[in-house]
Amino acid sequence: MRVCLVGAGPRGTGVLQRLGVLARRRGSRLSVEVVDPFPAGAGRIWRRDQSSLLWMNSPVTAVSMFDGTDGLAPLTAWADALPEDADPVLLDAIGRSRDRRFADRPVVGAYLEWAFTRAVRGVDRVRVHRDRVVDLTDGDDGEQLVHLSARPEPLCVDAVVLAQGHVDTAPDPATAAFGEHACAHGLYYRPPAHAAPIDETELPPGTDVLVRGLGLTFVDLVTLLTQGRGGRFVDRDDGELAYLPSGREPVLHAGSRRGVPYRSKPGPDLREAAPPLPCVLTPDALPPGPLDFRAHVLPLALREMVAGHYHELRHAHPRRTTVPWEEFHDRLRDPSHPVTTLVGRAIPDPADRFDPELLTDPLAGIGPGLEALQQRVRRHIARDLRLRHDPDAGGEAGAIAGINSALTTTLELVTAGRITADSVRRDVEGAFLPFGSYLTSGPPGRRLRELLALSRAGVVRFLGPRLKVRLDGPAFQAEGPALGRPVRARHLIDARLPADDLDRSTDPLLVALRGRGEATADPGTGRLAIREPDHRMLLRGGDVHPRRFAVGPCVAGVTPPGRGPAGIDFFEVNDRVAREILTRTTAGAD
């Protein structure tokens, strides 16, 4: 069996590992061609030549390329097994990563490269090509011809898996307009992209910079423009951090739709038994027939969070509640009982209460005024850190269990076809999954403590919610309800990743396939369309290609969270695709 993997990052490595395991179990011989211009295993995102200031946002204890069934090591066990004479720089970085619980990206890259070498051992023959695939065509008898940019003859295989990760895209019309305006007026504009160091000739010290976005890319950007330029954080006597500027930093004026950064990565686990979830968002609570997510599912999802929060608070701090769990649960399932009234009666102290509505608009009611805005955002961040990392703060861990339960149930409803297609694209993919990421996939708590210090030092200035940036002659102008008056600057950064949009992709392979109708865009997301659950690529007209598969973030499809560093539903998808290749492709099944 001959397979080509286009992309050798975590997803490609995961598929390779499962191909090897399954082929050995079946006594099959397997030959794999691996093509990636970046280092095999680490790929572009986790390559080792990045700054050690950039961290992975998952705790080191949660990172593994293996599902535990084959005795292979997660990141922590791999680090423990390194010999004492290993690269001292790497050993030092591993020590720092353990101290803070979050790994430097170069450490993750080293682990992923090791995982790739372990996956290679399980395959009869593997060839790695540091190259780029520019086309893919059908040969005789269904063979797949993989055309490389630097190789005159194509690779000939039986099946191909596209695992490129996030692919480069051309700017959308709005982004292109900002770029053209910047060129016409001598301004600086950085479009959506992964965070990378920016030269001081482009962003000189003290320059005012507008920043759109307060997510993970923003956190990386801030780190590179502050610590990356020589600034330092020191501990204050009150336990907070102070920032000592180097004098080389720009001044970052940042806002977003919510106006606050992602909630910090959760700290302490549940102190008591896990709440009995799902207990509100259950099949019997939903009407029969097709469901609209916003009308039918979201209200119950928010109540699920309230249930998780109250269960944890009731069991960890019973004196701070007045209603038995069973009674609270029964009333919460009854839609005639308003959540606010129920919570107010069951939790006497307002500081202990959980308000799911506040999550969607954390700066609700704020009026115009820059200084008042700075104080409000700082209080929000400080409260978030307390709730997430102080085990006595309340029931936050239960609320997180509630949103995770609601996400899982929602995805089960999607898989079962219960939620209408329009609502899946508009509400689930467009709003609820990003909302879940905002609550559960934020930066380490240390990063938000640093952001508070940068705000107090005046290096970061918050612009508030519902931020709008418009073109205004020789400047960019930021406007929002919390500003009072606009903020103008000659520099603008979009601190977010570009959308994976097949129709705007500049990846030469996807461009070629799209042009012939051999790759199609999902109408709701714009990402590469596949047939679930086997991940075969869809052709124009709706048929599938029997020998071409696609996995990873550029692929359409709503799937539940997983444990692997490559993203969602990691191990299950890898196994499913590997099984399809080994059991059905050789027979030409569709």
N, C-alpha and C positions, 0 to 999 in steps of 0.2 A: 504494500500500500504506500503510495507516494502522496504527500501532503505538503502544501506550501502555506506558511504563516506569514501574512503581510503585516508586520508589526511585532516587535519582540519586547514590548513593555510588560507590565504585570498581567494583562489579559492574555496576550499571546503566550507568555510563559505558562500561565495557568492551563490553557488549552493543551500546550505541549506536554505538560506533566500528566494530564489525564489521558491523552493519547497513548503515552508510554505505558502507564499503568494498565489500561484496558487491553492494549495490544499484547502485553506480557501474559495477562490472564487468559487470553484467547489463543496463545501460541502463534500470533500473527507477526510477520516481519513488517517493519515500518521504517520508511525513509522520509525525512522531513527537511524541506528547504525553508530557511528563516531569512526574511529580508527586512532590514531596518537600517536607515542611515545613522541611527543613534545606538548607544551601547546595548547589547542584548541583555535583557533582564530589567535594567533600569529604564530604558527608553528615554524619551525626551524629558518627561516631567521629573523623573527621579535620578537623572544622570549625576555622577559624582563630582563634576566640575562646577557645581553651584556653590553659592555662599553658604557656609555653615550657620549663618544667621537665620536662614529659612528652615522652618520646622514642618514636620508632618503634624496634622491636626488630630490624628488618632493616637491614643496612649500606646506606648510601646508594648504593653501587655496584651493589646487587642490586635496586633499586627501579625498575620501569618499568611504565607502563600500556600499552605497545606491544610487540609481539613481535619487532620489528626488521625485518619484511618490508615496511613501508611508509615507511621512512625517518624515522619520528617519534622523538621524543627520550625517553630515560630521564631520571630525575631529575637525574643529574649533568650531562648535556648541556643540559638545560633551564636549570639554574642557571648554566652557563657562558655561555649566550646572553642572560642578563638584561642590560639596558643599565646603564651606570654610574649613571644618574640614577633607577634604580628605587628603590622604597621602601627607605630606609636601614635600617630595622628588619629588614626581610626579608633584605637583603644581609648584615647582621651575624649574623643567625640562621643563614644558610647557611654563613658562615665558621666559626661554632662547630660546626655539624653536620659539616663536613668534617674539622675538627681531631679530633673524637672518633669519626668514622666512622659516627655514628648521628644521624639528623635529628630536630630538634624537630618535634613533631606539627603546629604551625602551618605549618612549612615544607612538610611533606608535604601539608597542606591546600591551600596555595597552588599546589603542583604539580598536585594533582588537579583544582583548579578550572581551571587552564590546560588540562589534558588534556581536560576536558569541552568547553571552548570549541573545541579542535581537532576533537573528535569531531563537534560541531555543524556545523562547516564542511562536513563530508562528506555532509550530509543536506539534501534540498531544503527541508524546512520543519520547524522544531522550535519548540515552545511549552513554556515552563517554567512550572509552576504551583506556587507555594510554598503547598501545601495538603496535605491528607491524604485518601486514598481511603477511603471508608467502606463501599462496596459495589460489587459487580460482577455484572451480570445479562446474560442473553442477550436480544438484540433480534431484529429481523426478519432472515431469511436468514443467521443466525449472527453478525451483528454483535454486538460487545461494548460494553455501556453501562457506563461507568466513572463512578461517582457520587462527587463530591467534597463535603467538608464545607461549603465556602463558595461553591459554585457551584450555582445552582438547576437548571440543565440538565446532564445527563450528557455526558461526552465519548463520541463514537461512533467506534469503531476496529474493525480487522479482527483484531487479536491483542493480547494483554496479557502482559507479563512481570512477575512479582512478583520484586522485587530489594530487599526492605526491609532486608536485613542481619539483625542480631540484633533480635528483636522483644521488646517488653515482655511479661512474663507475671505472672499473679497468683502469690502465694506458694504453695509446696507446703505440705502439712499441718505438716511439722516447722518450716519457716520461720514459718508463721503462728503456731504455738504459741510460738515465741520472741518474736515481736512482741507477742502478747497478754500474755505474762508480763511483758515490759518495761513495757507500759502499766499493768498492774495493780500493779506494785511501784515505779513511778517510775524505771525503769532506762533505759539507752540501748542500742538495738539497731539496727544498720544491716544490712539484708538484702543478699544478693548484688546487685551492681550495678557498673557501670564506676566506676573511681576518680574522685573529685571532691573539691575542697576541703571540709573540714568546719569549720564555724564554732567559734571558741573558746568560745562559750557552750554548745555541745553537748559538746565535748571540751576542758575547761579544761586549762591547763598543769599538768603533773605528774600528770594523771589516769592511773590504771592501766587499760589497755584490753586485753581478750583479743581476739586476732585468729586466725581460722580460715582457713588457706590461706597458702602460701608461694610462689605462682606469680607470674605477671606482674602481676595486679591488686594483689597485695601490694606488689610493688616500686613501682608507681605511688603507692599509698597512702602508703608510707613516705616517698617523695620529697615529697609534698604536705604531710605532717605534720612534716617536718623542715626541709628547705630552703625549703619553701613558707611556713614560719613564721619565717624569718629565720636559721636555722642555716647554718653554712658548713663546708666541708671544706678543709683545708690539707695540704700535703705535709710529711711528717716526714723527718728526716735519713736514716732507713733505707729510704726509698722507699715506705712505706705512707702511708695517709691518717689524719689525725686530725680528729675532729669537734668544732667549737666551737659549743656549744648557744647558742640565743638565750634560753633560759629559758621559751619558750612551748610547748615540745613536750610531748605526753603520753608516757607510758612504755608501749611496745607489747610485750605478751607473746604471742608468735606460735608456732604449731605447725601440724602437718598430718599427713597419713597417713604420709609418709616422714620428716618432721621436719627436712628440709633444703630450701633454695630450689632452683629449677630450676638445672641446670647452665648455666654462662655460655655466651653465644654463642661458637662456635668461633673461634679466632684464626687462626694460620698454616695455610696449605693444606698438602697433602702435599708433602714435600720430594723425594720420588722419584716414580717412575711409579705411577700408580694401581694398586691391587691388582686382580688378575683376578677381579672379582666379577660375578655370584654364583659361588662355588666350593664352597659347602657346601649352601646351600638351593637345590637345583636339582631339576627335575622327576624325574630318575632316582633321586634320593635319597628320594623320597616314595612311599608305598604307593599302589596304584591305588584308585580309588573315592573316596567322600566322605571328607573330612579333618576331624578335630577339631583346631583350631588349637593348643590347649594341649598335646595329646598328640603330634601329628605335626609341627607347624611350629615352635613356639616353641623346642624344643631345638636345632634346626638354625639358627634365627635368631640365637640366642646364640652358637653356634659361628661363624656368619658374622662377627660382631663380633670374635671372637678371631682369625679369619683376617685380617681387615683390619688389626687392630692388629699382628700379628706380621709381616705383609708390610712394613708401614711401618718397624717397628723393625729388621727384618733388613736392609732396604736403606738406611735412613738411618744406622743405628748397628750395623753388622754385628758389631763386637767385643762387643756386649752380648747376642748370641745365640750358640747352639752348634749348631743344627740347620739344615741347608739348607731353604730355603723349600719346595721340592718335596716333601721328606720330611715336613716339618711338615704341609703341606697334605694329603698322602695319609693320614697318621695321624688328622688332624682329621676327615676324612670317614668314618672308621671309628668307629661308635658304641661299639665295644668298648674304645676308648682313652679313659679318663676325661680330661676337659679339664684338671682341676687337675694331674694327673700329667704330662700332656704339656707344659703350660706350665712347670711346675716344672723339667722336664729341659731345656727349650729356652732358658729365660731364667734365668740364674744369680742375678741380683740381684732379690730380692722387690720392690724399689721400681719395677722396670721391668715387672712382671707386670700383666696385665689380668684382672680377676675379674668376669665378667658377673653373677654371682650377687650381688655387692656392690651392683650398681646398683639392684636391686629393694629392698634393705634396707640403705641406706648407714650406718645407725647400729646395725647388728646387734650384739647382746651388751651393749648399754649398760645399766648398772644405774641405780637411782634416785640422784639427787643433782643439784641445780640447777647448782651451780658446775662440776662435772665435765661436765655437759651443755653448758654454754656453751663450754668449752674444746674439746670434741669437735666441735661444729658449726663452730667457727672453724677448726679444723684441716682439716675436710672442705672448707670453702669455699676456704681457702688452697691446698690441694692441687689442687682443681678449677681455680683460676686458673692455677696453675703448669702443669698438664697441658694446659690449653686455649691458653695464650698464650706458653709457652716452647718454641721449636722444638727445643731439646735435651732436652726432658723425656721423650720417648719416642714411642710409636706412637699417640697419642690421635687424630690426624687419620685414621689408618687405621681405628680403631674406629668413628669417625663415618661413614666411607665404608661400613663393614660394616652399621651399623644402617640407613643409607639404602637400601642394596641389599636388605636383608631386608624393609624396608617396601615397596619397589617390588614385589618378588616376591610378598609377601603379598597386595598389592592386585591383582596379576595373577591370583592364584589365586581371589580373591573374584570378580573380573570373569568368570572362566571358570566360576564355579559349583562349584569344587572343595571349598571349605570350607562346611560345613553352615551353614544360616541361623542356627541358635541359637548356634553358635560365632562367627559373624561379629558378631552383636550383643553377645554376652557377652564374648568374648575380644578380637576385633580392635578393634571400636569402643569397647568398654567398658574395655579395659586396654592393648592393644598400641599403638594410635595415641597415647593419652595418654602412654605410656611413651616413645615416640619424640619427642613434644613436650618432655618433661622433659629428654631428652638433647640435643636439637638446636635447640630453639626458645626457649631461655632468654633472660635479659636480657643487655645488654652487660656485659663484664667490669668496666667502671668501676662499674656499679651494685652488683656484689658486693663490690668494694673498699670502697665506701661503707657497705655493710651491715656489713662487718667493723669499720669505724670506729665505727658506731653501736652495735654490740654492745660494743665496748671502753668506750664512753662510758656504757653503761648505759641508753641510750634504747630499744634493742631487746633483749628477753630471750627466748631460745628455750625452747619448751616441749616439744620433742622429737617423736617419732613416735607414731602411733596415738592422736592427740589426740581426746579426747571432751569435749564441753562439755554440762553438764546444768543444768537449772533448779533453783535452791536458794534458795527464798524471796527475800529482798531482794538477791540477787546471782546472777551466773553463776559456775559452778564448772568449772574445767578440770582434767581428770585424764588421766594417761598413765603408761606404765611407767617413764619417765625422771624423773618429777617427785619421787617420794618422798611428798610430801604435796600435796593439791590447791592450786590457785591460784585465788583468788576475786577478782572485780571486778564493778563495777556497770555497766561498759560492754563491749559485744561488737560486733565487726565481722566479717561474713563476707566475706573478701577473695577473692571469686571472681565470675565472671559467672553470672547465672541461666541455667538450662538452657533451650534452645529447645524448648518443649513446646507443641504446637498446642492440646491440650485445656485448657491454662491460659493461652493467649495472650489479651492484652487489646487487641491490634491490632483495630480495628473491622472492617476488611476481612476478616481471617481469622475473626473471630467470626461474621460474617454468612455466609461461605462454609461454615464448619464446621456451622452450624446447619441449613443446607439439604442437607448431604451433598455439597457441591461442593468440599470440601477435607477430606482425611482424614489421620490421624496414622499414621506408620509404627509398627507394633506394637513394634519393638525399641527405637527411639530416641525416639519421641514427636514427632519433627520432621515437617514437612510431607512427605507422600508424593508421589513423582513416578514416572514411568516412565523408566527409563534405557534407552538413552542420550539420548533426545530431550528430556528434562526437561518433558514434558507433565504437567500436574497430574492426579492420580488422583481419581476420584469414588468415592462410596460404592458398593460392589458390584464395584469393580475396573476399570471402564471409565475411559478418559481423556477429558479435554476437548480437542477438536481445536484450540482457539484460545487456550488458557491455558497459560503456562509459568511455572516458578519456578526461581530460582537463588540461591545464597548459603548462608550458614551455617545458616539456619533450615530448610534442605531436607535430607531424608534422602539417604543414599548415601555410600558409601566411595569416594573418588577420590584419586589420587596427588598429591603436593605439586607446587605450581607456583611461578611467579616473581612473580606479581602481588600487590599489597598487599591485595587483597580475599580472598585465601586460596587454597584448594586448586584445582588444575587450572584455573587462571584462564583462560588463553587458549583452551585446547581447548574448554571449556564455552561460553565466549562465542561462539566461531565456530560450534559445533554448533547452539546455539539460534538464532543469526541465520540460518543456512542453513535450518533447519527452517521458520522463519517465512516466509522469502522463497520457498521452493520448494514447500512443501506446504500451508501454511495456506490460501492463496487457493483451492486445489482442494478444501478441506474434508477432506483426508486424515486418517485417524486412526492 
